[in-house]
Amino acid sequence: MPEPAQEQAPAELEIGKEYPPPGEDIATTQLRQLHLKVHHVQPGANRRGEHPKGHGGVWATFRVERDIPPGLRVGLFKEPRSFTALVRYSNGRTADDRMPDVHGMAVKVLIPRDGNTPLQQDFIMADHVIFFAKNVQHILEFLVATAGGTPASQLAITTHPALIGYTNKAQSSPLALSYWSQTPYLAGEGAVKYFAMPSPDQERLPVPLADSPDCLKEAMIEQLTARKLCAKFDFCVNPQTDAAVMPVEDPTIEWKSAPVKVATISIYPQKFDSPEQVTFVENLTWSPWDGLPEHRPLGGINRARQLVYQDSQELRHQTNAVTIGPITGREWF
């Protein structure tokens, strides 16, 4: 008699590789439909589907470091150079800055091209080191449950434990927080996660938060406009060094490899709250898929974001009758 077939051992995971789970396409379609349904019922001017409240969009310099390890010298980080950047700070959901929330830092680096408008490299980050859902199905289950009235606090205890500590009440200005990409990105032959932390070598004067629903924007104005103090961030990566311990397909797991600084973000003193600049920034889009192929987003959450963000952007611009022209980095208001 022939011997029974042996189960084939799973292939060893490889650094920088994606492993889409079965059924992801169906879950992504359902996620897009639900996201548009929730997004479309908002009255008045259509706001962003994610991080709708902006605290400010500020101009900055993005300076690539000189001593980057060879394996990370790709794309934007190929050589030491300075770029103009636009940075937007935001709340994930709430309109009142005094309430617990996740807070965002979205960086748009403008890459000059001879005779053409600049290329854009976006980095999307939040002030929590990991994402709250493992994959597309997991985030779909969360949205279905919350739309049905289940509080997030209950889901944190049962099905989505990474929600614990995911939101918090900001204790300082957005210019003094640290931010993480949560999801991974291609980097040469491997993968990285990004994070930005306030540079330790800058002048620091505490800016207390006022008892105001707009206290985070007001703190930024106090530092950049009233006190005329710059804000600097060390922009770093955590390289994927073990594909099993630091999986691409589960962003609820923190990557704890030794950080590598690859750039410095310098936000210089400026006035950024004019109605014209606020409108300009709020009409722009940030997406992890706006960027160079050398920094392609990885993992299921990012694959879904490509379509969900595009849906949201198209709906918002059509509803608000907005046409977005090319951004040059020379827009001043």
C-alpha positions in Angstrom: 0.0 0.0 0.0 1.3 3.5 -0.7 2.2 5.5 2.3 -0.2 8.4 3.2 0.8 11.7 1.8 2.7 13.9 4.1 1.5 17.5 4.8 3.9 19.9 3.1 5.6 22.2 5.6 4.9 25.9 5.1 7.6 27.7 3.2 10.0 29.8 5.2 9.0 33.4 5.3 11.3 35.8 3.4 12.5 39.3 4.3 10.6 42.0 2.3 8.0 39.6 0.9 4.2 39.7 1.0 1.9 36.8 1.8 -1.8 37.8 1.0 -4.3 35.6 2.9 -7.1 33.8 1.1 -10.3 35.9 0.8 -8.6 39.3 1.0 -10.1 40.6 -2.3 -13.6 39.9 -1.1 -13.0 41.5 2.3 -11.5 44.6 0.6 -14.5 45.0 -1.7 -16.8 44.8 1.4 -14.6 47.2 3.2 -14.7 49.7 0.3 -18.5 49.5 0.2 -18.9 50.1 3.9 -16.4 52.9 4.0 -18.1 54.8 1.2 -21.5 54.3 2.8 -20.3 55.8 6.1 -18.4 58.5 4.3 -21.2 59.5 2.0 -23.9 60.2 4.6 -22.0 63.1 6.2 -23.9 66.4 5.7 -22.4 69.5 4.2 -18.9 69.7 2.7 -17.3 66.2 2.4 -14.3 65.8 4.7 -11.6 63.2 4.6 -12.6 59.6 5.4 -9.6 59.3 7.6 -8.1 61.9 10.0 -10.6 64.6 9.0 -9.6 67.3 11.5 -6.4 69.0 10.6 -4.4 71.1 13.1 -2.2 72.6 10.5 -0.3 72.0 7.3 3.3 73.4 7.7 6.2 73.7 5.3 9.4 71.9 6.2 12.8 70.7 4.9 13.4 67.0 4.6 17.2 66.4 4.7 18.5 62.9 3.9 21.4 61.8 6.1 24.9 61.1 4.8 25.7 57.9 6.7 22.8 55.6 5.8 23.7 51.9 5.6 24.2 50.8 1.9 21.1 48.5 2.0 18.8 51.4 2.7 20.3 53.8 0.2 17.4 53.5 -2.3 14.8 55.9 -3.8 14.5 59.0 -1.8 17.4 58.0 0.4 19.9 57.2 -2.4 22.1 60.2 -1.6 22.3 63.0 0.9 20.0 65.8 -0.3 17.5 68.3 1.0 13.9 68.5 -0.2 10.9 70.7 0.4 8.1 69.0 2.3 4.6 69.7 3.5 3.5 68.2 6.8 -0.1 67.8 8.0 -1.0 67.1 11.6 -4.5 65.7 12.4 -6.9 63.9 14.6 -8.1 60.4 13.7 -11.8 61.0 14.5 -12.7 63.6 17.1 -13.3 67.3 16.6 -12.4 68.1 20.2 -8.7 68.0 20.8 -9.3 67.3 24.5 -10.8 63.9 23.8 -8.8 60.7 23.5 -7.9 60.0 19.9 -5.1 58.8 17.6 -3.1 61.7 16.2 -1.5 61.8 12.7 1.6 63.2 11.0 1.5 63.0 7.2 4.6 64.1 5.3 4.7 64.9 1.6 8.2 65.2 0.2 8.5 67.0 -3.1 11.2 65.6 -5.4 12.2 68.0 -8.1 12.2 67.1 -11.8 13.7 69.2 -14.6 10.9 70.9 -16.5 8.2 69.0 -14.7 6.2 69.3 -11.5 7.8 67.5 -8.5 7.2 63.9 -7.7 5.6 63.2 -4.4 6.7 60.8 -1.7 4.2 60.5 1.2 4.8 59.1 4.6 1.6 58.4 6.7 2.2 58.0 10.5 0.3 58.0 13.8 1.2 58.4 17.4 0.8 54.7 18.2 3.5 52.2 17.4 1.1 49.5 16.0 -2.1 49.3 14.0 -5.2 47.9 15.7 -6.2 45.3 13.1 -4.2 42.4 11.8 -5.6 42.3 8.3 -8.4 43.5 6.0 -10.9 40.9 7.4 -10.1 42.0 10.9 -10.6 45.7 10.2 -13.9 44.9 8.3 -15.1 43.0 11.4 -14.3 46.0 13.5 -16.2 48.5 11.3 -19.2 46.2 11.0 -19.3 45.8 14.8 -19.0 49.5 15.6 -21.5 50.4 12.9 -23.9 48.0 14.7 -23.4 49.8 18.0 -20.7 47.7 19.6 -18.3 50.0 21.5 -14.7 49.9 20.7 -13.9 49.3 24.4 -15.8 46.0 24.2 -13.9 44.9 21.1 -10.6 45.7 22.8 -11.5 43.1 25.4 -12.8 40.5 22.9 -11.7 40.5 19.3 -9.3 43.5 18.8 -6.8 43.6 21.8 -4.5 45.9 19.9 -7.1 48.7 20.5 -5.9 48.9 24.1 -4.0 52.1 24.4 -4.5 52.9 20.7 -6.2 56.2 21.4 -5.0 58.7 24.0 -5.5 62.3 25.2 -2.6 64.4 23.8 -0.5 65.8 26.6 1.6 68.1 24.4 1.7 69.9 21.0 1.7 67.7 17.9 5.2 69.1 17.3 6.4 67.2 20.5 4.8 63.8 19.8 6.4 60.7 18.2 4.7 59.0 15.2 5.0 55.6 13.6 4.0 54.2 10.1 2.6 51.1 11.8 2.6 49.3 8.4 5.7 48.2 6.4 7.3 49.5 3.2 9.8 48.2 0.7 13.4 49.2 1.1 15.8 47.7 -1.4 15.8 44.0 -0.9 14.0 44.2 2.4 11.3 46.1 4.3 11.1 48.8 6.9 8.7 50.6 9.2 9.1 54.4 9.6 8.9 56.5 12.6 9.5 60.2 13.5 10.5 61.4 16.9 11.4 64.9 18.1 15.1 65.5 17.7 16.9 65.6 21.1 19.3 68.4 20.0 16.7 71.1 19.5 15.7 74.0 21.8 12.6 72.9 23.8 10.3 75.3 25.7 7.1 73.6 26.9 4.0 74.8 25.3 1.1 74.0 27.7 -2.2 72.9 26.1 -5.1 75.3 26.7 -8.6 74.1 27.7 -9.9 74.4 24.2 -11.3 72.1 21.5 -8.6 73.4 19.2 -5.7 73.3 21.7 -3.4 71.3 19.4 -3.6 73.8 16.6 -3.2 76.6 19.1 0.0 75.0 20.5 1.5 74.8 17.0 0.7 78.5 16.5 2.2 79.4 19.8 5.5 77.7 18.9 5.9 78.3 15.2 4.2 81.8 14.9 4.2 83.5 18.2 7.5 82.2 19.7 9.1 81.6 16.3 10.7 78.4 17.4 11.4 75.6 14.9 10.5 71.9 15.4 12.8 69.1 14.3 12.1 65.4 14.0 14.5 62.5 13.5 13.1 60.4 10.7 14.1 56.7 11.2 13.4 53.2 10.1 13.1 49.8 11.9 14.4 47.3 9.3 12.8 43.9 9.1 15.5 41.5 10.3 13.4 38.4 11.0 10.3 37.7 8.7 8.6 35.5 11.3 9.1 37.8 14.3 8.5 40.9 12.3 5.7 39.9 9.9 4.7 42.0 6.9 1.1 40.9 7.0 0.3 41.6 10.7 0.8 45.3 11.7 -0.4 44.7 15.2 3.1 43.4 15.9 5.8 45.9 16.7 9.2 45.7 14.9 11.9 46.1 17.5 15.0 46.0 15.4 17.7 48.7 16.0 16.5 52.0 14.6 18.4 53.7 11.8 18.1 57.5 11.3 17.7 58.3 7.6 16.6 61.9 7.5 15.8 65.1 9.5 12.5 67.0 9.2 12.9 70.6 10.1 9.8 72.7 10.4 10.8 76.4 10.5 8.9 79.3 12.1 6.0 80.3 10.0 2.3 81.4 9.9 0.3 78.5 8.6 -3.3 79.3 9.7 -4.5 81.7 7.0 -7.8 80.6 5.4 -6.1 80.3 2.0 -3.4 77.9 3.3 -5.9 75.9 5.4 -8.1 75.4 2.3 -5.0 74.5 0.2 -3.8 71.8 2.6 -7.3 70.3 3.2 -7.9 69.9 -0.5 -4.6 68.0 -1.0 -4.4 64.2 -0.6 -1.9 62.0 1.3 -1.6 58.3 0.6 1.0 55.6 1.3 0.7 54.8 -2.4 1.8 58.3 -3.5 5.5 57.7 -3.8 8.5 56.1 -5.5 8.3 52.4 -6.4 11.4 51.8 -4.3 9.2 52.6 -1.2 6.1 50.6 -2.2 3.7 49.9 0.6 3.6 46.3 1.8 1.0 44.1 3.6 -2.7 43.7 3.5 -3.7 46.9 5.3 -1.7 48.9 2.8 -3.1 46.9 -0.2 -6.6 47.8 1.0 -5.7 51.5 1.6 -4.7 51.9 -2.0 -8.4 51.4 -3.0 -10.1 52.8 0.1 -8.1 56.1 0.0 -8.7 56.5 -3.7 -12.5 56.0 -3.2 -12.5 58.6 -0.4 -10.4 61.1 -2.3 -12.6 60.9 -5.4 -15.8 61.2 -3.4 -14.5 64.2 -1.5 -13.3 66.1 -4.5 -16.4 65.4 -6.6 -18.8 66.3 -3.7 -16.9 69.5 -3.0 -16.3 70.4 -6.7 -12.5 70.6 -6.1 -9.9 70.2 -8.8 -6.4 69.6 -7.5 -3.6 71.1 -9.6 0.1 70.2 -9.3 1.8 71.2 -6.1 5.2 72.9 -6.6 6.4 73.7 -3.1 6.3 77.4 -3.9 2.7 77.9 -2.7 2.6 80.7 -0.1 -0.5 82.4 1.3 
